[in-house]
Amino acid sequence: MTRGNQRELARVKNQKKQQEIQRKKAANDKTSNKGMSLEQRKQRDADLMREKQKKAHGKEESSTS
């Protein structure tokens, strides 16, 4: 019984370790950023943020009218 518990604890520890590695992965290694330079990523993110702000501003205008 003890050995089963050791395996379970080791499995959980390894899973946490893998998640930590995945979290620390460099931005250009992530699948959504493949083949993009830093400038391209910044531009894409800025465009997305502008769209999001436009949408929020549009909702704000329609709710106050």
PDB file of N, CA, C and O in Angstrom:
ATOM      1  N   MET A   1       0.822  -1.190   0.000  1.00  0.00           N
ATOM      2  CA  MET A   1       0.000   0.000   0.000  1.00  0.00           C
ATOM      3  C   MET A   1       0.869   1.258   0.000  1.00  0.00           C
ATOM      4  O   MET A   1       0.554   2.238  -0.675  1.00  0.00           O
ATOM      5  N   THR A   2       1.939   1.224   0.744  1.00  0.00           N
ATOM      6  CA  THR A   2       2.818   2.385   0.842  1.00  0.00           C
ATOM      7  C   THR A   2       3.422   2.736  -0.508  1.00  0.00           C
ATOM      8  O   THR A   2       3.528   3.909  -0.867  1.00  0.00           O
ATOM      9  N   ARG A   3       3.817   1.705  -1.253  1.00  0.00           N
ATOM     10  CA  ARG A   3       4.453   1.958  -2.542  1.00  0.00           C
ATOM     11  C   ARG A   3       3.489   2.662  -3.509  1.00  0.00           C
ATOM     12  O   ARG A   3       3.913   3.516  -4.287  1.00  0.00           O
ATOM     13  N   GLY A   4       2.222   2.318  -3.466  1.00  0.00           N
ATOM     14  CA  GLY A   4       1.225   2.979  -4.308  1.00  0.00           C
ATOM     15  C   GLY A   4       1.133   4.460  -3.971  1.00  0.00           C
ATOM     16  O   GLY A   4       1.007   5.302  -4.859  1.00  0.00           O
ATOM     17  N   ASN A   5       1.197   4.767  -2.685  1.00  0.00           N
ATOM     18  CA  ASN A   5       1.151   6.159  -2.253  1.00  0.00           C
ATOM     19  C   ASN A   5       2.396   6.912  -2.722  1.00  0.00           C
ATOM     20  O   ASN A   5       2.306   8.073  -3.121  1.00  0.00           O
ATOM     21  N   GLN A   6       3.556   6.253  -2.674  1.00  0.00           N
ATOM     22  CA  GLN A   6       4.789   6.881  -3.148  1.00  0.00           C
ATOM     23  C   GLN A   6       4.680   7.205  -4.635  1.00  0.00           C
ATOM     24  O   GLN A   6       5.089   8.276  -5.084  1.00  0.00           O
ATOM     25  N   ARG A   7       4.132   6.279  -5.374  1.00  0.00           N
ATOM     26  CA  ARG A   7       3.968   6.505  -6.828  1.00  0.00           C
ATOM     27  C   ARG A   7       3.052   7.683  -7.083  1.00  0.00           C
ATOM     28  O   ARG A   7       3.326   8.528  -7.935  1.00  0.00           O
ATOM     29  N   GLU A   8       1.958   7.730  -6.333  1.00  0.00           N
ATOM     30  CA  GLU A   8       1.004   8.824  -6.510  1.00  0.00           C
ATOM     31  C   GLU A   8       1.652  10.166  -6.164  1.00  0.00           C
ATOM     32  O   GLU A   8       1.469  11.143  -6.890  1.00  0.00           O
ATOM     33  N   LEU A   9       2.392  10.222  -5.087  1.00  0.00           N
ATOM     34  CA  LEU A   9       3.075  11.453  -4.699  1.00  0.00           C
ATOM     35  C   LEU A   9       4.111  11.857  -5.733  1.00  0.00           C
ATOM     36  O   LEU A   9       4.240  13.038  -6.054  1.00  0.00           O
ATOM     37  N   ALA A  10       4.842  10.897  -6.253  1.00  0.00           N
ATOM     38  CA  ALA A  10       5.852  11.181  -7.282  1.00  0.00           C
ATOM     39  C   ALA A  10       5.185  11.676  -8.557  1.00  0.00           C
ATOM     40  O   ALA A  10       5.701  12.573  -9.222  1.00  0.00           O
ATOM     41  N   ARG A  11       4.041  11.095  -8.900  1.00  0.00           N
ATOM     42  CA  ARG A  11       3.308  11.502 -10.099  1.00  0.00           C
ATOM     43  C   ARG A  11       2.833  12.949  -9.951  1.00  0.00           C
ATOM     44  O   ARG A  11       2.976  13.750 -10.875  1.00  0.00           O
ATOM     45  N   VAL A  12       2.276  13.279  -8.802  1.00  0.00           N
ATOM     46  CA  VAL A  12       1.799  14.639  -8.558  1.00  0.00           C
ATOM     47  C   VAL A  12       2.959  15.632  -8.581  1.00  0.00           C
ATOM     48  O   VAL A  12       2.832  16.716  -9.150  1.00  0.00           O
ATOM     49  N   LYS A  13       4.071  15.276  -7.977  1.00  0.00           N
ATOM     50  CA  LYS A  13       5.245  16.151  -7.956  1.00  0.00           C
ATOM     51  C   LYS A  13       5.756  16.407  -9.367  1.00  0.00           C
ATOM     52  O   LYS A  13       6.085  17.540  -9.718  1.00  0.00           O
ATOM     53  N   ASN A  14       5.821  15.353 -10.174  1.00  0.00           N
ATOM     54  CA  ASN A  14       6.283  15.492 -11.555  1.00  0.00           C
ATOM     55  C   ASN A  14       5.315  16.336 -12.381  1.00  0.00           C
ATOM     56  O   ASN A  14       5.735  17.130 -13.223  1.00  0.00           O
ATOM     57  N   GLN A  15       4.032  16.159 -12.138  1.00  0.00           N
ATOM     58  CA  GLN A  15       3.027  16.937 -12.859  1.00  0.00           C
ATOM     59  C   GLN A  15       3.187  18.432 -12.545  1.00  0.00           C
ATOM     60  O   GLN A  15       3.114  19.261 -13.451  1.00  0.00           O
ATOM     61  N   LYS A  16       3.402  18.777 -11.284  1.00  0.00           N
ATOM     62  CA  LYS A  16       3.617  20.174 -10.906  1.00  0.00           C
ATOM     63  C   LYS A  16       4.877  20.719 -11.563  1.00  0.00           C
ATOM     64  O   LYS A  16       4.900  21.860 -12.024  1.00  0.00           O
ATOM     65  N   LYS A  17       5.916  19.907 -11.603  1.00  0.00           N
ATOM     66  CA  LYS A  17       7.179  20.313 -12.217  1.00  0.00           C
ATOM     67  C   LYS A  17       6.991  20.599 -13.706  1.00  0.00           C
ATOM     68  O   LYS A  17       7.513  21.587 -14.223  1.00  0.00           O
ATOM     69  N   GLN A  18       6.247  19.736 -14.391  1.00  0.00           N
ATOM     70  CA  GLN A  18       5.993  19.922 -15.816  1.00  0.00           C
ATOM     71  C   GLN A  18       5.172  21.193 -16.066  1.00  0.00           C
ATOM     72  O   GLN A  18       5.425  21.922 -17.025  1.00  0.00           O
ATOM     73  N   GLN A  19       4.199  21.449 -15.206  1.00  0.00           N
ATOM     74  CA  GLN A  19       3.396  22.662 -15.349  1.00  0.00           C
ATOM     75  C   GLN A  19       4.253  23.912 -15.154  1.00  0.00           C
ATOM     76  O   GLN A  19       4.068  24.908 -15.854  1.00  0.00           O
ATOM     77  N   GLU A  20       5.181  23.863 -14.215  1.00  0.00           N
ATOM     78  CA  GLU A  20       6.075  24.986 -13.968  1.00  0.00           C
ATOM     79  C   GLU A  20       6.971  25.236 -15.184  1.00  0.00           C
ATOM     80  O   GLU A  20       7.195  26.383 -15.572  1.00  0.00           O
ATOM     81  N   ILE A  21       7.473  24.167 -15.772  1.00  0.00           N
ATOM     82  CA  ILE A  21       8.312  24.277 -16.973  1.00  0.00           C
ATOM     83  C   ILE A  21       7.509  24.897 -18.112  1.00  0.00           C
ATOM     84  O   ILE A  21       7.998  25.780 -18.817  1.00  0.00           O
ATOM     85  N   GLN A  22       6.272  24.429 -18.289  1.00  0.00           N
ATOM     86  CA  GLN A  22       5.400  24.941 -19.348  1.00  0.00           C
ATOM     87  C   GLN A  22       5.111  26.426 -19.128  1.00  0.00           C
ATOM     88  O   GLN A  22       5.078  27.200 -20.085  1.00  0.00           O
ATOM     89  N   ARG A  23       4.903  26.823 -17.886  1.00  0.00           N
ATOM     90  CA  ARG A  23       4.586  28.211 -17.564  1.00  0.00           C
ATOM     91  C   ARG A  23       5.770  29.127 -17.848  1.00  0.00           C
ATOM     92  O   ARG A  23       5.588  30.272 -18.262  1.00  0.00           O
ATOM     93  N   LYS A  24       6.970  28.630 -17.629  1.00  0.00           N
ATOM     94  CA  LYS A  24       8.169  29.442 -17.824  1.00  0.00           C
ATOM     95  C   LYS A  24       8.688  29.417 -19.256  1.00  0.00           C
ATOM     96  O   LYS A  24       9.688  30.063 -19.566  1.00  0.00           O
ATOM     97  N   LYS A  25       8.024  28.686 -20.114  1.00  0.00           N
ATOM     98  CA  LYS A  25       8.454  28.570 -21.505  1.00  0.00           C
ATOM     99  C   LYS A  25       8.536  29.954 -22.153  1.00  0.00           C
ATOM    100  O   LYS A  25       7.677  30.803 -21.913  1.00  0.00           O
ATOM    101  N   ALA A  26       9.523  30.174 -22.939  1.00  0.00           N
ATOM    102  CA  ALA A  26       9.721  31.469 -23.599  1.00  0.00           C
ATOM    103  C   ALA A  26       8.551  31.787 -24.523  1.00  0.00           C
ATOM    104  O   ALA A  26       7.918  30.887 -25.074  1.00  0.00           O
ATOM    105  N   ALA A  27       8.278  33.053 -24.682  1.00  0.00           N
ATOM    106  CA  ALA A  27       7.124  33.496 -25.471  1.00  0.00           C
ATOM    107  C   ALA A  27       7.203  33.013 -26.916  1.00  0.00           C
ATOM    108  O   ALA A  27       6.185  32.632 -27.494  1.00  0.00           O
ATOM    109  N   ASN A  28       8.387  33.023 -27.502  1.00  0.00           N
ATOM    110  CA  ASN A  28       8.485  32.615 -28.908  1.00  0.00           C
ATOM    111  C   ASN A  28       8.470  31.099 -29.078  1.00  0.00           C
ATOM    112  O   ASN A  28       8.473  30.621 -30.213  1.00  0.00           O
ATOM    113  N   ASP A  29       8.455  30.331 -28.001  1.00  0.00           N
ATOM    114  CA  ASP A  29       8.336  28.881 -28.104  1.00  0.00           C
ATOM    115  C   ASP A  29       6.884  28.427 -28.084  1.00  0.00           C
ATOM    116  O   ASP A  29       6.590  27.280 -28.421  1.00  0.00           O
ATOM    117  N   LYS A  30       5.982  29.305 -27.695  1.00  0.00           N
ATOM    118  CA  LYS A  30       4.570  28.936 -27.611  1.00  0.00           C
ATOM    119  C   LYS A  30       3.973  28.859 -29.009  1.00  0.00           C
ATOM    120  O   LYS A  30       4.396  29.579 -29.914  1.00  0.00           O
ATOM    121  N   THR A  31       2.995  27.989 -29.179  1.00  0.00           N
ATOM    122  CA  THR A  31       2.448  27.701 -30.508  1.00  0.00           C
ATOM    123  C   THR A  31       1.800  28.913 -31.164  1.00  0.00           C
ATOM    124  O   THR A  31       1.902  29.064 -32.382  1.00  0.00           O
ATOM    125  N   SER A  32       1.144  29.773 -30.414  1.00  0.00           N
ATOM    126  CA  SER A  32       0.482  30.925 -31.030  1.00  0.00           C
ATOM    127  C   SER A  32       1.474  31.965 -31.510  1.00  0.00           C
ATOM    128  O   SER A  32       1.109  32.856 -32.278  1.00  0.00           O
ATOM    129  N   ASN A  33       2.727  31.870 -31.072  1.00  0.00           N
ATOM    130  CA  ASN A  33       3.737  32.863 -31.450  1.00  0.00           C
ATOM    131  C   ASN A  33       4.774  32.304 -32.422  1.00  0.00           C
ATOM    132  O   ASN A  33       5.745  32.991 -32.735  1.00  0.00           O
ATOM    133  N   LYS A  34       4.597  31.102 -32.895  1.00  0.00           N
ATOM    134  CA  LYS A  34       5.585  30.482 -33.777  1.00  0.00           C
ATOM    135  C   LYS A  34       5.819  31.339 -35.014  1.00  0.00           C
ATOM    136  O   LYS A  34       4.876  31.764 -35.682  1.00  0.00           O
ATOM    137  N   GLY A  35       7.072  31.580 -35.299  1.00  0.00           N
ATOM    138  CA  GLY A  35       7.451  32.292 -36.523  1.00  0.00           C
ATOM    139  C   GLY A  35       7.229  33.783 -36.484  1.00  0.00           C
ATOM    140  O   GLY A  35       7.333  34.442 -37.518  1.00  0.00           O
ATOM    141  N   MET A  36       6.923  34.343 -35.315  1.00  0.00           N
ATOM    142  CA  MET A  36       6.686  35.779 -35.221  1.00  0.00           C
ATOM    143  C   MET A  36       7.826  36.428 -34.442  1.00  0.00           C
ATOM    144  O   MET A  36       8.324  35.880 -33.459  1.00  0.00           O
ATOM    145  N   SER A  37       8.221  37.601 -34.905  1.00  0.00           N
ATOM    146  CA  SER A  37       9.253  38.341 -34.176  1.00  0.00           C
ATOM    147  C   SER A  37       8.589  39.086 -33.010  1.00  0.00           C
ATOM    148  O   SER A  37       7.364  39.136 -32.907  1.00  0.00           O
ATOM    149  N   LEU A  38       9.399  39.644 -32.164  1.00  0.00           N
ATOM    150  CA  LEU A  38       8.885  40.390 -31.014  1.00  0.00           C
ATOM    151  C   LEU A  38       8.015  41.557 -31.478  1.00  0.00           C
ATOM    152  O   LEU A  38       6.952  41.806 -30.909  1.00  0.00           O
ATOM    153  N   GLU A  39       8.462  42.268 -32.505  1.00  0.00           N
ATOM    154  CA  GLU A  39       7.701  43.405 -33.018  1.00  0.00           C
ATOM    155  C   GLU A  39       6.352  42.963 -33.569  1.00  0.00           C
ATOM    156  O   GLU A  39       5.336  43.625 -33.355  1.00  0.00           O
ATOM    157  N   GLN A  40       6.350  41.837 -34.282  1.00  0.00           N
ATOM    158  CA  GLN A  40       5.094  41.329 -34.834  1.00  0.00           C
ATOM    159  C   GLN A  40       4.119  40.947 -33.723  1.00  0.00           C
ATOM    160  O   GLN A  40       2.922  41.214 -33.825  1.00  0.00           O
ATOM    161  N   ARG A  41       4.631  40.325 -32.668  1.00  0.00           N
ATOM    162  CA  ARG A  41       3.773  39.948 -31.536  1.00  0.00           C
ATOM    163  C   ARG A  41       3.210  41.186 -30.853  1.00  0.00           C
ATOM    164  O   ARG A  41       2.032  41.232 -30.498  1.00  0.00           O
ATOM    165  N   LYS A  42       4.076  42.200 -30.671  1.00  0.00           N
ATOM    166  CA  LYS A  42       3.614  43.441 -30.037  1.00  0.00           C
ATOM    167  C   LYS A  42       2.527  44.098 -30.880  1.00  0.00           C
ATOM    168  O   LYS A  42       1.529  44.583 -30.348  1.00  0.00           O
ATOM    169  N   GLN A  43       2.724  44.112 -32.194  1.00  0.00           N
ATOM    170  CA  GLN A  43       1.748  44.726 -33.100  1.00  0.00           C
ATOM    171  C   GLN A  43       0.421  43.974 -33.041  1.00  0.00           C
ATOM    172  O   GLN A  43      -0.645  44.587 -32.977  1.00  0.00           O
ATOM    173  N   ARG A  44       0.493  42.656 -33.063  1.00  0.00           N
ATOM    174  CA  ARG A  44      -0.718  41.834 -33.001  1.00  0.00           C
ATOM    175  C   ARG A  44      -1.465  42.100 -31.692  1.00  0.00           C
ATOM    176  O   ARG A  44      -2.683  42.278 -31.690  1.00  0.00           O
ATOM    177  N   ASP A  45      -0.735  42.125 -30.595  1.00  0.00           N
ATOM    178  CA  ASP A  45      -1.352  42.348 -29.292  1.00  0.00           C
ATOM    179  C   ASP A  45      -1.962  43.744 -29.190  1.00  0.00           C
ATOM    180  O   ASP A  45      -3.037  43.921 -28.616  1.00  0.00           O
ATOM    181  N   ALA A  46      -1.268  44.730 -29.752  1.00  0.00           N
ATOM    182  CA  ALA A  46      -1.782  46.097 -29.741  1.00  0.00           C
ATOM    183  C   ALA A  46      -3.073  46.191 -30.554  1.00  0.00           C
ATOM    184  O   ALA A  46      -4.026  46.846 -30.134  1.00  0.00           O
ATOM    185  N   ASP A  47      -3.103  45.542 -31.711  1.00  0.00           N
ATOM    186  CA  ASP A  47      -4.308  45.542 -32.544  1.00  0.00           C
ATOM    187  C   ASP A  47      -5.475  44.890 -31.807  1.00  0.00           C
ATOM    188  O   ASP A  47      -6.597  45.398 -31.833  1.00  0.00           O
ATOM    189  N   LEU A  48      -5.206  43.771 -31.154  1.00  0.00           N
ATOM    190  CA  LEU A  48      -6.262  43.085 -30.404  1.00  0.00           C
ATOM    191  C   LEU A  48      -6.779  43.971 -29.267  1.00  0.00           C
ATOM    192  O   LEU A  48      -7.982  44.027 -29.014  1.00  0.00           O
ATOM    193  N   MET A  49      -5.880  44.647 -28.601  1.00  0.00           N
ATOM    194  CA  MET A  49      -6.286  45.518 -27.495  1.00  0.00           C
ATOM    195  C   MET A  49      -7.113  46.696 -27.996  1.00  0.00           C
ATOM    196  O   MET A  49      -8.088  47.088 -27.354  1.00  0.00           O
ATOM    197  N   ARG A  50      -6.727  47.267 -29.150  1.00  0.00           N
ATOM    198  CA  ARG A  50      -7.508  48.366 -29.723  1.00  0.00           C
ATOM    199  C   ARG A  50      -8.930  47.913 -30.048  1.00  0.00           C
ATOM    200  O   ARG A  50      -9.896  48.622 -29.769  1.00  0.00           O
ATOM    201  N   GLU A  51      -9.046  46.727 -30.640  1.00  0.00           N
ATOM    202  CA  GLU A  51     -10.368  46.179 -30.964  1.00  0.00           C
ATOM    203  C   GLU A  51     -11.199  45.978 -29.700  1.00  0.00           C
ATOM    204  O   GLU A  51     -12.387  46.298 -29.665  1.00  0.00           O
ATOM    205  N   LYS A  52     -10.569  45.453 -28.685  1.00  0.00           N
ATOM    206  CA  LYS A  52     -11.250  45.214 -27.412  1.00  0.00           C
ATOM    207  C   LYS A  52     -11.732  46.527 -26.806  1.00  0.00           C
ATOM    208  O   LYS A  52     -12.852  46.612 -26.301  1.00  0.00           O
ATOM    209  N   GLN A  53     -10.879  47.554 -26.859  1.00  0.00           N
ATOM    210  CA  GLN A  53     -11.252  48.848 -26.307  1.00  0.00           C
ATOM    211  C   GLN A  53     -12.373  49.492 -27.115  1.00  0.00           C
ATOM    212  O   GLN A  53     -13.270  50.118 -26.550  1.00  0.00           O
ATOM    213  N   LYS A  54     -12.320  49.337 -28.451  1.00  0.00           N
ATOM    214  CA  LYS A  54     -13.370  49.867 -29.316  1.00  0.00           C
ATOM    215  C   LYS A  54     -14.713  49.235 -28.966  1.00  0.00           C
ATOM    216  O   LYS A  54     -15.732  49.917 -28.859  1.00  0.00           O
ATOM    217  N   LYS A  55     -14.689  47.926 -28.792  1.00  0.00           N
ATOM    218  CA  LYS A  55     -15.898  47.188 -28.446  1.00  0.00           C
ATOM    219  C   LYS A  55     -16.449  47.664 -27.103  1.00  0.00           C
ATOM    220  O   LYS A  55     -17.649  47.902 -26.967  1.00  0.00           O
ATOM    221  N   ALA A  56     -15.567  47.801 -26.116  1.00  0.00           N
ATOM    222  CA  ALA A  56     -15.989  48.244 -24.792  1.00  0.00           C
ATOM    223  C   ALA A  56     -16.537  49.666 -24.857  1.00  0.00           C
ATOM    224  O   ALA A  56     -17.528  49.983 -24.201  1.00  0.00           O
ATOM    225  N   HIS A  57     -15.898  50.511 -25.641  1.00  0.00           N
ATOM    226  CA  HIS A  57     -16.346  51.895 -25.785  1.00  0.00           C
ATOM    227  C   HIS A  57     -17.712  51.932 -26.472  1.00  0.00           C
ATOM    228  O   HIS A  57     -18.571  52.735 -26.109  1.00  0.00           O
ATOM    229  N   GLY A  58     -17.907  51.076 -27.449  1.00  0.00           N
ATOM    230  CA  GLY A  58     -19.194  50.993 -28.146  1.00  0.00           C
ATOM    231  C   GLY A  58     -20.310  50.555 -27.220  1.00  0.00           C
ATOM    232  O   GLY A  58     -21.417  51.088 -27.289  1.00  0.00           O
ATOM    233  N   LYS A  59     -20.038  49.606 -26.367  1.00  0.00           N
ATOM    234  CA  LYS A  59     -21.042  49.147 -25.399  1.00  0.00           C
ATOM    235  C   LYS A  59     -21.351  50.253 -24.401  1.00  0.00           C
ATOM    236  O   LYS A  59     -22.501  50.437 -24.002  1.00  0.00           O
ATOM    237  N   GLU A  60     -20.327  50.983 -24.003  1.00  0.00           N
ATOM    238  CA  GLU A  60     -20.490  52.066 -23.044  1.00  0.00           C
ATOM    239  C   GLU A  60     -21.370  53.156 -23.632  1.00  0.00           C
ATOM    240  O   GLU A  60     -22.229  53.699 -22.938  1.00  0.00           O
ATOM    241  N   GLU A  61     -21.168  53.482 -24.907  1.00  0.00           N
ATOM    242  CA  GLU A  61     -21.956  54.506 -25.593  1.00  0.00           C
ATOM    243  C   GLU A  61     -23.409  54.082 -25.714  1.00  0.00           C
ATOM    244  O   GLU A  61     -24.315  54.885 -25.490  1.00  0.00           O
ATOM    245  N   SER A  62     -23.638  52.813 -26.069  1.00  0.00           N
ATOM    246  CA  SER A  62     -25.009  52.354 -26.275  1.00  0.00           C
ATOM    247  C   SER A  62     -25.771  52.235 -24.959  1.00  0.00           C
ATOM    248  O   SER A  62     -26.990  52.404 -24.947  1.00  0.00           O
ATOM    249  N   SER A  63     -25.099  51.953 -23.867  1.00  0.00           N
ATOM    250  CA  SER A  63     -25.772  51.820 -22.576  1.00  0.00           C
ATOM    251  C   SER A  63     -26.109  53.188 -21.978  1.00  0.00           C
ATOM    252  O   SER A  63     -27.055  53.294 -21.197  1.00  0.00           O
ATOM    253  N   THR A  64     -25.370  54.217 -22.322  1.00  0.00           N
ATOM    254  CA  THR A  64     -25.651  55.555 -21.800  1.00  0.00           C
ATOM    255  C   THR A  64     -26.671  56.281 -22.646  1.00  0.00           C
ATOM    256  O   THR A  64     -27.221  57.286 -22.196  1.00  0.00           O
ATOM    257  N   SER A  65     -26.943  55.823 -23.838  1.00  0.00           N
ATOM    258  CA  SER A  65     -27.918  56.480 -24.727  1.00  0.00           C
ATOM    259  C   SER A  65     -29.346  56.146 -24.363  1.00  0.00           C
ATOM    260  O   SER A  65     -30.277  56.620 -25.015  1.00  0.00           O
TER     261      SER A  65
END
